[in-house]
Amino acid sequence: MSPLRAGGPLGLVLAARVLALLCIGLTSVAVVVQVYERTRSSTQVGMVSLVLAAGLLLGFMAGGVLADRRDRKGLILIGSAWAVITFAVLAANAAADRPALWVVYLAGALFGFTEGVAETAMTAVLPSLVAEEHIPATGALVTVTTTLGAIAGPMLGGLLIAGPGLAVTFGVAAAGTAVTTLLLTRLGPMPPGGDESDALESASPDGASAEEADGGGARVGALASLREGFRFVGGNRVVSAVLVVDLCVAVLATPNALFPEMAEKRLSGGPELVGLLTTAPMIGAALASLTSGWTGRTRYHWRVLCAAIATWGVACLGFGLSPYLGLGLVFLAIGGVADTISEIMRRTLLMTHTPDALQGRVSSLWLAQAMTAPALGGVLAGLASSAVGPAAAVAGGGVACVLALAVVAVVYRQLWLETDQSEKGGNENDELGGRDNRDATAPA
């Protein structure tokens, strides 16, 4: 709780985040149920997630550059305000006599873009709200508030869908997001770090800044700025290792897209059971978050990250093989614990090893992967389910996750021999391209 005791706007940001994620949780369950009821296809559920992910990807790419150039508060407010409109449109569509599936797809794509911009700005601004020694605790607090918002969302969503229905569920999400927007207006200006212009200038051709070019110069400056972010990620072995290991778990072990099919075919349940399956990992995540003080004291962030991802893979295996609801929920809760510890480690490593001038772009690349790769994983899980059934698809994904993690751990084996403090000490020369030979040869 030390970052909150220090004062500042962090408390308001976290409160707004809880409410926003609560509303997104309501909507996510409602969309999954609506699409599955209309199509009876887990592949279609994965496809609508993929459309959302495509919008997120574009939003993250644009948001990464904008968050390092523009006031981050304005970007966050744009995303929140557009979410109100999106949820209201989904409510009106669900209330129609014949809800249109294309509306869900279009709304998802547009919402994904604005949410990508806003989430990138939010992630980029967090390290600047606290002192450096409070960054690990801030990462844990973000995870705690994320979990609290996400726990109630799916559970309440399942109850609302089974009771008043989809239209009311979307309407409640729209109203709650409107309150979130009002809370965010109380924040002061949040400009990017002061070194941003130097980073952009060094990344521009012939040393020219975006302001010195005319015509298409602004576009060239934006692309050069984005390339600077890619170059930093590719040259910093800590950041690149985090992104690679995150990609493995996101693509190979994503059981969420199969929850409706698992609930119906294996567990003989309905929408309320989908909400329960979605909530179970969040309960585990809450327990892990509330006991996460030790994560701010460990010096072996990479080792803990790998152990957490391995546990997630084993939990997916256990859930897929479990014939009973209670046992399956236990495995999902264990997975939630592992996923929370993993997220805290990822946030800590990325925030600690990225300079403020590049926070927006690095955050955009991480978020682009973290929120779009699971959508691809959902499509793959749906295809696997159509071939071998949902239970075998989930279990097989867990095994594949563990095997992929073993390969990544071997590739980045040197990180196992060093603490985070020694890694951090060698990172100062890597921030804006001055990488040593060891980093330059690291896998990207």
N, C-alpha and C positions, 0 to 999 in steps of 0.2 A: 504493500500500500504506500510505499515511500514516494512514488511519483505523484500520487494524489495529495499527500500531506505537504508536498512542496508548493502546492497551489498552481495557478495557471489555468488555461482553458482545457486541459486534458479531461477533467471530469465531465464537462459539458459535451465534449466530443464523444466520450465513451457512452454517456447516457443517450445521445442521439443515435449512436451506432446500435445500441441494444434495441431500441424501438424500430429502427430501420430494418434490422435483420429479423425481428419478429414478423414484420409485415412481408418481407421477402419469403420467410418460411411459410407463411399462410399461402402465398401465391404459388410457391414451388409445388406444394402438395396438391393444390387445386388444379394446376396445369397438368401435372402427371395423371391425376385421376380423370380429368376431362378428356385428355387425349386418348387414354387407354379405354375409357368407356365408349368413345366414338369409333375407335379403330380396332380394339381388341388385339393390339400388336405392341410388344415391347420394343420392336425395332422403330416404330413410329414415336414411341416415347423417347428413345435415344435420338431420333432425328430432330425432334423439336428442341431438345437440349443442344444439339449440334448447331441449329440455326441461332439460338441464343449465344452459343459460344463464338460463332462467326462475328456477330455484332460486338461481343466483348473483345475479340481479338483486334478489330479495327479501332474500337474505343481505347484499348490499352496502348496501341501504337501511337494514336493521336494524343492521348492523355500523357504519355511519357514525355513527349516533347513540350506540350503545353504546360505541364506541371513544373518544368524547369525554366519556363519563360514568363508565365502569367501568374496572377494572384490565385492561389490554390483554393481559397474560400469560394470564389466565384465559380470555379469548376465543380466543387462539391455541391453547391446550391443548384446548379443547372441539372445535375444528375438527380438530385432529390425531387426537384419540381417536376421533371419529366416522369419520374416513377409514379407520382400522383396521377398524372394523365394516363399512363399506361394501365395502371390497375383499375381506373375508372372505365376505360374502354373495355377491358376484359370483363368487368362486372356487367356492363351493358350488353356485351355479346352473350354472356352466359344466361342473361335474363330473357334473351330473344327466344321465339318459338323454335327456330332452327339455328342454333349457334354455328357460326362459320369457323371451320378449322383454320382457314387461311388468315383469319384475324389473329388467332393465337400465334401463328408463325410470324406474321408481320410485326405484331406488338413485341414479340420476343426479340426479334432482330433489332428493332429501334431501341428498345429498352436496354439491350445488351451494349449498344454503342455508347449511350449516355452514361450507363452505369460503369462501363469500363473507364471512361474519362474521369468520373467522380471518384471511383475507388482508387485509381492510380494517384490522384491528388491527395486523397486521404492517407494512403500508405506513405507517400512521400513526405507529408507534413509531420507525421508522428515523431520522428527522431528530433525534430527542431523544437518540440514542445517540452522536452525534458532535458536534464543534464545527462552527460554521457554515461555516468555511473548508474543511472536509472534506466538505461535502455533495456537490459534483460527483464527487469521487473515490468517495464511498460509493455514489452512483448507478451509477458504472461497476462497482464491486465487486459490487453486487447483480446487475447484468447478467451479469458474468462467472460468478458462481456459478449463476445461473439457466441460463446456457448450458451449463455443465459438467454440471449435473444433467439438462438436457433432451437433450443429445447422446447420453449413454449409454442413457437410458430407451427411446426409440423403437428404437434399434438392437438393444439387448438384448431388447426386447419382440418384435421381429420374429423373432429367433433362437429365443426360448423358444416362441413360438406355432408356428413351423415344426417345433420339436423336441418337448418335453414336452407342449405344448398350452396352451390358454387357461386351464384351471383352475390349472395351475402358475404361469402368469404372474400371475394375480390373487393367488395365494397368496404369491408372493415380494413383491408390492407391499404386501400386508397386513403381512408380517413386517418389512419395511423401515420402514414407517410407524410401527410399534410402537416401533422403536428411536428414530425421530425424536421421538416423544412423550416418551420417557425423557430425551433430551437437553434438550428444552425445559423440563422440570421443574427443571432446574438454574438457570434464570433467576430473578432477583429480581423483586419487584413492579414493574410498569410502569404507574403511574397516568397519566391524561391531564394536559395542561398546566394550570397554575393559573388561567388566565384563562377556562376553560371555563364556569364558573358565571356569569360576567359576560355572556358571549355568549348563554347560554341565557336569562338574565333579560331582556336587551335584546330578545330575539326573542319573548318571551312577551307575550300581550295585556295591556295596561294595566300593563306592567312587572312582572307577577306571575311569580314563579318556579314551577317545577313543584312544589316542596315546599309552597307556600302554597295550592295548589289541592287539593281533595279530590274523591273520586268519580272522575270522568273526567279529573281534572287532570293525571295522569301522562301520559296519552295525548296531551292537548293540548300538554304541554310537549315531548314527543318530536316531534310534527308541526311545532311551531314551530321546534324545533331543526333539523329537516331543511330547513324553508323558509329558515332562515338560511344554510345551506350553498348552496342554490340561488341565493339573492340575492347571495352573495359571488361565485359563479362567473359569474353573469350580469353583474355589475358590474366584474369584473376582466378587462380585455381580454387580458392575457397568458394567464391560465388558460382563458378561454373559447376563445381561438384554438387552444390546444393540444388541447382537447377536440374542436373542430370538425374540425381537420385529421386527428386520429386517427380520427374517425368515417368520414371519406371512405375511407381505406385499409382500414378494417376491414370495411366493408359491400361495397365494390366489388372488392377484390382479395384474396380468401380462397381460395386453391387447395387447401388441405389436405383439404377434404371430398371433393375429386375424386381424391385420390391412389389409392384402391383401384381406381377405374374407369380412371384413366390407366395404372396398373400392368398391369391385365388387358387392356384393349382396345388401348392404343397401344404399350405396352412389353412385352407378352407375359410378365408376371411374376406372382408370387404374394405372399403375406404378407411374405416377406423383403424384397421390393422396396418394399412400402409403408413398412417400417421405414427402408429406405435413402433413399427420397424424403423422409421426415420428418426424417431425420438430416442431410441435405445442408445445409439452411439453418442448422442448429445448428453445423456445422463452420465455415461462414462467420462465424457469430456468435461462435464461440470466437476466431477470428483477430482479429476486430474488437475483442472485449473485451480481449484480452491486449495490444493495441496502442492502447488507448483513453486513454492518459495525456494526449494533446493535448486531449481533450474538457473537461478540467478547467481548461484555460488559455484556451480560446476565449471571446470576449465576444459572439459572434454566434450565440447558441443557436437563434434562430428561423430564420435563414438555413440553418444546418446541418440543422435539422429538416426544412425543406422540400426541401432537396437530397436527403436520405436517403429521404424518401417518394417522390420522383420516381424515384430509382434502383430502389426496390422495384417500382414500377409497370412500369418497363422490364424488370426481371428476370422478372416474371410474363409479360409479353409474349413474351420470349425463350424461357421454359420451355414456354409453350403452343405455340409454333411449331416447337420443336426436334423433329426426327424421331429423334434418337439419345439414348440414355440418358445417355451421358457428357456431351454438350453440355447436356442438360437439368439434370443435377446441377450443372454449373458455374454456370448461371443461378440455380439455387436457392441455391447458396452465396453468390453475389453478393447475392441478396436477403437472405440472413441477415446479411451485413455491414451492409447498409442498415438492416435492421430493428433491429439492435443499436444503431447510432448514433442512430437515431430514438428508441429507448427511453431511452437515456441522456439525450438532450436533453429528452424529456418529463418524466422523473423530476426532472431538475435544475430545470427551469422551475417545475414544480408545487411541489416542496419548498421552493424559494427564495421563491416568491411567496405562500405560504399560511402564516398564523400557526398555532402549535401548537394553539391552542384550536379550530381548524377543520380540522386535519389529517385527523381521522377522517371527517368528512362530505365533504370535498373528495376524499379518497382513495376513498371509497365511490362517488362519482359517476364518477370516472375509471375505476375498476375495473369498475363496472357497464357502462360503455360499452366498455372495452377487452376484456372477456371475454364480453359478450353480443352486441355488434354483429357479431363474427366468426361467431357462430352463425347470425344472420340472413343474413350474407353467404354462409355455407355452404349454406343453403336456397336462396338465390337462384342460387348457382353450380350446385346440383343441378338446378334447374329449367331454367337456361340450357343445361346439358349435355344434358338430355333433348331439347332443341329443336335445338341446333346441334352437339352432341358435346363431350366434355370438353376437347379441345385448344383449340377455338375459344372455349369458355367462359372458360378461364384467360387466353388472350390478350386477349379482349375486356375482361375485368376489369382487366387491367393498363392498357389504353388509357383506360378510364373513370376509373381512379384518377388518372392524370396530368392528365386534363382537369379533374376535380373539384379537384385541388390548385391548378391555375392559377386557378380561380375564387376559391378561398379566399385565395390569395396576393394577389389584387387587392382583395378585401374588407378584408383586414388589411394593406394595403400600407404603412401607417405604421410597422409593426414592422420593416420592412426597413431603415428609416432610422436606427434606434436600436440601441444595444448593450444587452445584458442589464443592464449596470450602471446605465444611465440609466433603464431600466424599473424596476429594483429601487428606485432612489431615489424614484420616484413612487408606490411601492406602499404606503408606510407608512400613508397616510391611507385606504387602501382596505380594510384588513383586516376590519373589523367593520361596514362599511356606510358609512363616511365617504368616499364616492367623489367625485372631482371631476367636472366636467361632461364632460370628455373620456371618462372611463370609463363614465359613465352612458349615453352615447349609443352605446357600442360594441355591435356585433352579439352576441347571446347565443348 
